[in-house]
């Protein structure tokens, strides 16, 4: 990415063209060099030179001969090195212990792991995370393109966790800590942002969408014009710590009172169920809290595609229907004919697969 005011160097154009080839192969699958030239608008000479570099980097491989439609020597097909590169993803967001997965370049889960412990904080949480990552590395059967981590809290573009109350991390350079321990490029992103990248790439994505995610907290990802919204200080989507009503006094994990998380997170919902609140009534109450926070966002940004996800025993069709109705009461946008609210089809792996999307973007330039 070029930043405003920076010099444009010849190497920038070259990296752009390398990424263009990788993006084209990612979107369209196997292609010959001639097909790549036609699809990208680059000359055949340029394509041959760039492909040679990508093969040398092990990012692209030759997969065989194209079935000939014309007389003469058949063309050689190229593709991303899907069988020869791996991505390790780690999900720190759940109410269950840490989870990690070895994935291919398409985000398919090849092998998964979980930490045997839970509720660790500070240095103990870091040690637990590194132990899990090392376990995944040891089981990897191919070179690792990068490590992606989805973390709760506010995460900068440099991999610094500004604040994650769950682990008592503040201003913690998580990316540097993992890279120092493993020697592998590591990319950190907020867990809800990972989830929406996954849904946008592999699921029910759209140019404009919101993903609402219930877990240990309440997270929200936003995409407009096919671009992830992160905010001026990377805190976009932090719905969990919005206080809607002055009379709400439940204590939140952040130390404040009345936060949305204290009423609509999965632990809060489990607590209400354990105390005997009827499920239908609870759904209506939780939906009202969530809609109060999300409806203004839909109207302000004119977003008509909402994906709702989280722990499947909580985030189910009855709660989704209650949320749909609560949003319609609060926003004209949610009453429009083309408005949709749907449950994610793969809630368990959303964050992990979003980690793969984030690694592909930073290491290969594939959006």
Order of alpha helices (4+ residues) and beta strands (2+ residues): alpha-beta-alpha-alpha-beta-beta-beta-beta-beta-alpha-beta-beta-beta-beta-alpha-beta-alpha-beta-beta-beta-alpha-alpha-alpha-beta-alpha-beta-alpha
